[in-house]
Amino acid sequence: MTDETAEYGERLRDLEAFAFRTRGALAEHGEQRATIRERPRTTSGGPGDRAIEQRLATIERVLFALARAQGIDPETTG
């Protein structure tokens, strides 16, 4: 194997590992969001605090965008 081929192989392994971690983060986020939705809404934040649901929605959008940028379909991940 040439140095260039080895370098590409190493980079590909890194990208695959990153994609695997992203899939795991998406699945974990979905589970946590479902758990939080099931809780009673008794927590109140201070002035200017965003609701937990809004914060989770923002995290979800970021994770989905990251997954799509890597060619992962977040709708089929889980």
C-alpha positions in Angstrom: 0.0 0.0 0.0 1.3 3.4 -0.8 1.4 6.2 1.8 -1.4 8.0 0.0 -3.6 4.9 -0.1 -3.0 4.3 3.6 -3.8 7.9 4.4 -7.1 7.6 2.5 -7.9 4.4 4.3 -7.2 5.9 7.6 -9.4 9.0 6.8 -12.2 6.7 5.6 -12.1 4.8 8.9 -12.2 8.0 10.9 -15.2 9.2 8.9 -17.0 5.9 9.3 -16.4 6.0 13.1 -17.7 9.6 13.2 -20.8 8.5 11.3 -21.4 5.6 13.7 -21.1 8.0 16.7 -23.5 10.4 15.0 -26.1 7.6 14.5 -25.7 6.7 18.1 -26.2 10.3 19.2 -29.3 10.6 17.1 -30.8 7.4 18.5 -30.0 8.5 22.1 -31.4 11.9 21.6 -34.7 10.4 20.3 -34.9 8.2 23.4 -34.2 11.1 25.8 -36.7 13.4 24.0 -39.4 10.7 24.3 -38.6 10.3 28.0 -38.8 14.0 28.6 -42.1 14.3 26.8 -43.6 11.7 29.1 -42.7 13.7 32.2 -45.2 16.1 33.8 -44.5 19.7 33.0 -43.7 20.9 36.5 -40.3 22.5 35.9 -40.2 26.2 35.4 -37.1 28.0 34.3 -36.0 31.5 35.1 -36.7 34.6 33.1 -35.3 34.2 29.5 -34.9 30.4 29.8 -36.1 28.4 26.9 -38.4 25.6 27.5 -36.8 22.1 27.5 -38.9 21.2 24.4 -37.4 24.2 22.5 -33.9 23.3 23.5 -34.4 19.7 22.5 -35.8 20.7 19.1 -32.7 22.9 18.5 -30.4 20.0 19.4 -32.4 17.7 17.1 -32.1 20.1 14.2 -28.3 20.3 14.6 -27.9 16.5 14.8 -30.1 16.0 11.8 -28.2 18.6 9.8 -24.9 16.9 10.8 -26.2 13.5 9.8 -27.4 14.7 6.5 -24.0 16.4 5.8 -22.4 13.0 6.3 -24.9 11.3 3.9 -26.8 9.7 6.8 -30.6 9.6 6.5 -31.7 10.5 10.1 -35.3 9.4 9.4 -34.1 5.7 9.0 -31.6 5.8 11.9 -32.6 4.3 15.2 
